[in-house]
Structure formats: structure tokens, C-alpha cells
Amino acid sequence: MRKIIMFAILAMAPISIFAEEIKCDNSWYVGAKYHQNTDMNFKFVGNDLLGGLSYKESTSPSGYGLYGGCRLDKYFFYDIEMSFWQSKVGDDDLSVKTWALSTMYSVGVGKEFLSTTIHSIMPYIAIGAGFGGLTVEINTPYYYLDTYNGRFFNLAYQVMAGMKFAALRHIEFDIGTKYINYGKVENTTRLYDVKLGKSSVSAIEAFVGLAYKF
């Protein structure tokens, strides 16, 4: 059911670009974001070969992204964002390196306050789905258990809340937080390609963005 809902969002989001409600001035925008993972969670669950061994770790890496979208009307907007971050947790005995690249399509709703011809403040909430590229490298004291695996078309999803602040006619700040799930990747050994289990990554991120409005 979850996959069906997310595929539906992906299917409907591009259609919204051509919605007849796009009547506002400065409705299109492009920009860049800096985001800080306040709680990135890595989880590995081993299969029967490892006796169901599990391992969890959390850290706070930072990353960068590019985004763009449009205001559909006074309340709704549409976003596309590409972002990247990497992290390393653990020590010499056991370390985990993670790389995440995502392309997310989001639809949000908000309400403008203190609006003038130049300035406005818009609190909003949004949901989105897209593709999460996830690479996980696990290094252990036993080289035959080391893994390096990637999957570039995970189905990812996110929910976020924030505030858009139009400082000038063509400049807009975007500040907020979001939860994003990047999906799972299967871990196999570098040696002999033996399946050991699966890793999953999710994160709570704070972000700040700066966009130019056309």
C-alpha cells in the first residue's frame, strides 16, 4: 500500500506543473539548500547466516542540494529537489560509510501572512516521494565480511514543515525541517558475494534555502 501511495504522488506531481491555477507573479523559482542531519539513523539487520545480528548507529552529517518549483496558486506549491550527503560512523574495529543522493518530488500547502508586493511570510507543510540513491560500505576486522553495496533507485519518501520568507521581489528564503527515508540496500561481501543482510537509512534534517523567483 505504501508503495502504491508513493507511486501515485510521483505520477501526479509532474501533472501539477501544467495546472491552470498558475496565475501568480514570480511563481517559478530555483535555488540551493544547505541541510544538517540532526539525527541520521543507520540500521543493519543480518540474515540467518549472522544469526539475525543487528547494528544501529546515528550521526549528524551535513549536505547540499539544488531545488526548484512553482507556486500553483496562493496556497499550493510544487518542488523538485536533488541533494547529497555522506557520513562515517564507528571506529577501527567496525566502521560504516554511507553516501546518499536523492531526487524528491514534493507537493506543499501554506498560507501567506504579512503579504505586500515585495515581502511575505508563508508557513507550510509538504509531502513528497522520489528516488534515493544509497551506498553503504561496512568495514570489519575480518576482511571476508567487509561489504560495499549500492542501490540507486530506492523508493524514498519525506514529510516536511517550514517557512518561506520573501525578502525581496525576486529573493526568497526557505527554512524548515523534514523526515526522509532513503530506503534499503542489500549487503553482500566483497569476497565471494555472500548475502549478509540489509541496511536502511532515515534522517531528520534541518535546512535553509535561498531561491531566485522569476
C-alpha positions as a Markdown table, in Angstrom:
| # | Residue | x | y | z |
|---|---|---|---|---|
| 1 | Met | 0.0 | 0.0 | 0.0 |
| 2 | Arg | 2.8 | 2.4 | 0.9 |
| 3 | Lys | 4.5 | 1.9 | -2.5 |
| 4 | Ile | 1.2 | 2.4 | -4.3 |
| 5 | Ile | 0.7 | 5.8 | -2.5 |
| 6 | Met | 4.2 | 6.9 | -3.3 |
| 7 | Phe | 4.0 | 5.9 | -6.9 |
| 8 | Ala | 0.7 | 7.9 | -7.1 |
| 9 | Ile | 2.4 | 11.0 | -5.8 |
| 10 | Leu | 5.2 | 10.6 | -8.3 |
| 11 | Ala | 2.7 | 10.2 | -11.1 |
| 12 | Met | 0.5 | 13.2 | -10.1 |
| 13 | Ala | 3.2 | 15.7 | -9.2 |
| 14 | Pro | 4.6 | 16.5 | -12.7 |
| 15 | Ile | 1.0 | 17.0 | -13.9 |
| 16 | Ser | 0.5 | 19.8 | -11.5 |
| 17 | Ile | 3.1 | 21.9 | -13.4 |
| 18 | Phe | 0.5 | 22.4 | -16.1 |
| 19 | Ala | -2.3 | 23.2 | -13.8 |
| 20 | Glu | -4.4 | 26.2 | -14.9 |
| 21 | Glu | -4.1 | 27.8 | -11.5 |
| 22 | Ile | -0.6 | 29.1 | -12.2 |
| 23 | Lys | -1.6 | 32.8 | -12.3 |
| 24 | Cys | 0.7 | 34.4 | -9.7 |
| 25 | Asp | 3.6 | 36.7 | -10.5 |
| 26 | Asn | 7.0 | 35.3 | -9.5 |
| 27 | Ser | 5.6 | 31.8 | -9.5 |
| 28 | Trp | 8.7 | 29.9 | -10.6 |
| 29 | Tyr | 11.8 | 29.7 | -8.6 |
| 30 | Val | 15.2 | 27.9 | -8.4 |
| 31 | Gly | 17.7 | 27.8 | -5.6 |
| 32 | Ala | 20.2 | 25.9 | -3.4 |
| 33 | Lys | 19.9 | 24.4 | 0.1 |
| 34 | Tyr | 22.2 | 23.5 | 3.0 |
| 35 | His | 20.9 | 20.8 | 5.2 |
| 36 | Gln | 22.1 | 19.4 | 8.5 |
| 37 | Asn | 21.1 | 15.9 | 9.6 |
| 38 | Thr | 20.1 | 16.4 | 13.2 |
| 39 | Asp | 19.5 | 12.6 | 13.6 |
| 40 | Met | 20.7 | 10.3 | 10.8 |
| 41 | Asn | 19.8 | 6.7 | 11.7 |
| 42 | Phe | 21.7 | 3.7 | 10.1 |
| 43 | Lys | 20.4 | 0.2 | 10.8 |
| 44 | Phe | 21.8 | -3.1 | 9.7 |
| 45 | Val | 19.8 | -6.3 | 10.1 |
| 46 | Gly | 21.7 | -9.5 | 9.4 |
| 47 | Asn | 20.2 | -12.6 | 7.9 |
| 48 | Asp | 20.3 | -16.2 | 9.3 |
| 49 | Leu | 23.9 | -16.5 | 8.3 |
| 50 | Leu | 24.7 | -13.9 | 11.0 |
| 51 | Gly | 22.1 | -15.2 | 13.4 |
| 52 | Gly | 19.9 | -12.1 | 12.9 |
| 53 | Leu | 22.6 | -9.8 | 14.2 |
| 54 | Ser | 21.6 | -6.2 | 14.2 |
| 55 | Tyr | 23.5 | -2.9 | 14.4 |
| 56 | Lys | 22.3 | 0.6 | 14.8 |
| 57 | Glu | 24.2 | 3.9 | 14.7 |
| 58 | Ser | 23.3 | 7.6 | 14.4 |
| 59 | Thr | 25.3 | 10.7 | 13.4 |
| 60 | Ser | 24.7 | 14.2 | 12.1 |
| 61 | Pro | 26.3 | 14.8 | 8.7 |
| 62 | Ser | 25.6 | 17.9 | 6.5 |
| 63 | Gly | 24.8 | 18.1 | 2.9 |
| 64 | Tyr | 23.8 | 20.3 | 0.0 |
| 65 | Gly | 21.1 | 20.4 | -2.6 |
| 66 | Leu | 19.5 | 22.2 | -5.6 |
| 67 | Tyr | 15.8 | 22.7 | -5.9 |
| 68 | Gly | 13.2 | 24.4 | -8.0 |
| 69 | Gly | 9.5 | 24.6 | -8.4 |
| 70 | Cys | 6.5 | 26.8 | -8.8 |
| 71 | Arg | 3.6 | 28.3 | -6.9 |
| 72 | Leu | 0.4 | 26.7 | -8.2 |
| 73 | Asp | -1.8 | 29.4 | -6.5 |
| 74 | Lys | -1.9 | 31.3 | -3.3 |
| 75 | Tyr | -1.8 | 28.1 | -1.2 |
| 76 | Phe | -0.2 | 25.2 | -3.1 |
| 77 | Phe | 3.3 | 24.8 | -4.5 |
| 78 | Tyr | 5.4 | 22.1 | -6.2 |
| 79 | Asp | 9.1 | 21.3 | -5.6 |
| 80 | Ile | 11.8 | 19.2 | -7.1 |
| 81 | Glu | 15.0 | 18.8 | -5.1 |
| 82 | Met | 18.3 | 16.9 | -5.6 |
| 83 | Ser | 20.5 | 16.6 | -2.5 |
| 84 | Phe | 23.6 | 14.8 | -1.4 |
| 85 | Trp | 25.4 | 13.9 | 1.9 |
| 86 | Gln | 27.9 | 11.4 | 3.2 |
| 87 | Ser | 28.8 | 10.1 | 6.7 |
| 88 | Lys | 31.1 | 7.8 | 8.6 |
| 89 | Val | 30.4 | 6.2 | 12.0 |
| 90 | Gly | 32.2 | 3.7 | 14.1 |
| 91 | Asp | 35.9 | 3.0 | 14.8 |
| 92 | Asp | 38.8 | 0.9 | 13.6 |
| 93 | Asp | 37.0 | -2.3 | 14.6 |
| 94 | Leu | 33.7 | -1.6 | 12.9 |
| 95 | Ser | 33.0 | 1.4 | 10.6 |
| 96 | Val | 30.1 | 2.3 | 8.3 |
| 97 | Lys | 30.4 | 4.8 | 5.5 |
| 98 | Thr | 27.2 | 6.0 | 3.9 |
| 99 | Trp | 26.5 | 8.1 | 0.7 |
| 100 | Ala | 23.0 | 9.3 | -0.1 |
| 101 | Leu | 21.8 | 11.0 | -3.2 |
| 102 | Ser | 18.1 | 11.8 | -3.6 |
| 103 | Thr | 15.7 | 13.3 | -6.1 |
| 104 | Met | 12.4 | 14.2 | -4.4 |
| 105 | Tyr | 9.1 | 15.5 | -5.8 |
| 106 | Ser | 7.0 | 17.3 | -3.2 |
| 107 | Val | 3.6 | 19.0 | -3.1 |
| 108 | Gly | 3.0 | 21.5 | -0.3 |
| 109 | Val | 0.3 | 23.8 | 1.1 |
| 110 | Gly | 0.8 | 27.0 | 3.1 |
| 111 | Lys | -0.7 | 30.4 | 3.8 |
| 112 | Glu | 0.9 | 33.8 | 3.3 |
| 113 | Phe | 0.9 | 36.4 | 6.0 |
| 114 | Leu | 2.1 | 40.0 | 6.1 |
| 115 | Ser | 2.0 | 39.9 | 2.3 |
| 116 | Thr | 2.9 | 43.0 | 0.3 |
| 117 | Thr | 4.1 | 43.5 | -3.3 |
| 118 | Ile | 7.6 | 42.6 | -2.2 |
| 119 | His | 7.6 | 40.8 | 1.2 |
| 120 | Ser | 5.6 | 37.8 | 2.5 |
| 121 | Ile | 5.9 | 35.0 | 5.1 |
| 122 | Met | 4.4 | 31.6 | 4.3 |
| 123 | Pro | 4.4 | 28.7 | 6.8 |
| 124 | Tyr | 3.8 | 25.4 | 5.0 |
| 125 | Ile | 3.7 | 21.6 | 5.2 |
| 126 | Ala | 4.6 | 19.2 | 2.4 |
| 127 | Ile | 4.9 | 15.6 | 1.5 |
| 128 | Gly | 7.0 | 14.0 | -1.2 |
| 129 | Ala | 8.3 | 10.9 | -2.8 |
| 130 | Gly | 11.2 | 10.1 | -5.2 |
| 131 | Phe | 14.3 | 8.2 | -5.8 |
| 132 | Gly | 17.0 | 7.7 | -3.2 |
| 133 | Gly | 20.5 | 6.5 | -4.2 |
| 134 | Leu | 22.1 | 4.8 | -1.3 |
| 135 | Thr | 25.6 | 3.3 | -1.0 |
| 136 | Val | 26.8 | 1.6 | 2.2 |
| 137 | Glu | 30.3 | 0.4 | 3.0 |
| 138 | Ile | 30.9 | -1.8 | 6.1 |
| 139 | Asn | 34.4 | -2.5 | 7.2 |
| 140 | Thr | 35.2 | -5.1 | 10.0 |
| 141 | Pro | 38.3 | -6.7 | 11.4 |
| 142 | Tyr | 37.5 | -9.6 | 9.2 |
| 143 | Tyr | 38.1 | -8.7 | 5.5 |
| 144 | Tyr | 35.9 | -11.5 | 4.3 |
| 145 | Leu | 32.9 | -9.8 | 6.0 |
| 146 | Asp | 33.6 | -6.4 | 4.5 |
| 147 | Thr | 30.8 | -5.1 | 2.2 |
| 148 | Tyr | 30.4 | -2.3 | -0.4 |
| 149 | Asn | 27.0 | -2.1 | -2.0 |
| 150 | Gly | 24.8 | 0.5 | -3.6 |
| 151 | Arg | 21.3 | 0.9 | -5.0 |
| 152 | Phe | 20.5 | 4.0 | -7.0 |
| 153 | Phe | 16.7 | 3.6 | -7.4 |
| 154 | Asn | 15.3 | 3.1 | -4.0 |
| 155 | Leu | 11.8 | 4.5 | -3.5 |
| 156 | Ala | 12.2 | 7.3 | -0.9 |
| 157 | Tyr | 9.6 | 9.4 | 0.8 |
| 158 | Gln | 9.6 | 12.5 | 3.0 |
| 159 | Val | 7.4 | 14.9 | 5.1 |
| 160 | Met | 8.5 | 18.4 | 5.9 |
| 161 | Ala | 7.4 | 21.7 | 7.5 |
| 162 | Gly | 8.9 | 25.1 | 7.1 |
| 163 | Met | 8.6 | 28.8 | 6.3 |
| 164 | Lys | 9.2 | 30.7 | 3.1 |
| 165 | Phe | 10.2 | 34.3 | 3.5 |
| 166 | Ala | 10.2 | 36.6 | 0.5 |
| 167 | Ala | 12.9 | 39.2 | 1.4 |
| 168 | Leu | 12.8 | 41.0 | -2.0 |
| 169 | Arg | 10.7 | 40.7 | -5.1 |
| 170 | His | 13.0 | 38.0 | -6.6 |
| 171 | Ile | 14.7 | 36.6 | -3.5 |
| 172 | Glu | 13.1 | 34.0 | -1.1 |
| 173 | Phe | 14.5 | 32.2 | 1.9 |
| 174 | Asp | 13.2 | 28.7 | 2.8 |
| 175 | Ile | 13.8 | 27.4 | 6.4 |
| 176 | Gly | 12.4 | 24.2 | 7.8 |
| 177 | Thr | 12.9 | 20.6 | 8.9 |
| 178 | Lys | 11.9 | 17.2 | 7.4 |
| 179 | Tyr | 11.9 | 13.5 | 7.9 |
| 180 | Ile | 13.2 | 11.4 | 5.0 |
| 181 | Asn | 13.5 | 7.7 | 4.5 |
| 182 | Tyr | 16.1 | 6.7 | 1.8 |
| 183 | Gly | 15.0 | 3.0 | 1.7 |
| 184 | Lys | 17.2 | -0.1 | 2.0 |
| 185 | Val | 20.2 | -1.7 | 0.3 |
| 186 | Glu | 21.2 | -5.4 | 0.5 |
| 187 | Asn | 24.7 | -6.0 | 1.9 |
| 188 | Thr | 26.9 | -8.6 | 0.3 |
| 189 | Thr | 30.5 | -9.4 | 1.0 |
| 190 | Arg | 33.3 | -8.1 | -1.3 |
| 191 | Leu | 34.7 | -11.6 | -1.3 |
| 192 | Tyr | 32.5 | -14.3 | -2.8 |
| 193 | Asp | 29.4 | -12.0 | -2.9 |
| 194 | Val | 27.7 | -13.6 | 0.1 |
| 195 | Lys | 24.5 | -12.0 | 1.3 |
| 196 | Leu | 24.7 | -10.9 | 4.9 |
| 197 | Gly | 21.6 | -8.7 | 5.4 |
| 198 | Lys | 20.1 | -5.4 | 4.7 |
| 199 | Ser | 20.8 | -1.8 | 5.7 |
| 200 | Ser | 18.3 | 1.1 | 5.9 |
| 201 | Val | 18.8 | 4.8 | 6.4 |
| 202 | Ser | 16.5 | 7.5 | 7.5 |
| 203 | Ala | 17.1 | 11.0 | 8.8 |
| 204 | Ile | 15.7 | 14.1 | 10.4 |
| 205 | Glu | 17.1 | 17.2 | 8.7 |
| 206 | Ala | 17.1 | 20.9 | 9.3 |
| 207 | Phe | 17.6 | 23.0 | 6.2 |
| 208 | Val | 17.9 | 26.6 | 4.9 |
| 209 | Gly | 17.5 | 27.5 | 1.3 |
| 210 | Leu | 17.9 | 30.6 | -0.9 |
| 211 | Ala | 15.9 | 30.8 | -4.2 |
| 212 | Tyr | 15.6 | 33.2 | -7.1 |
| 213 | Lys | 12.0 | 33.8 | -8.2 |
| 214 | Phe | 11.2 | 34.5 | -11.8 |
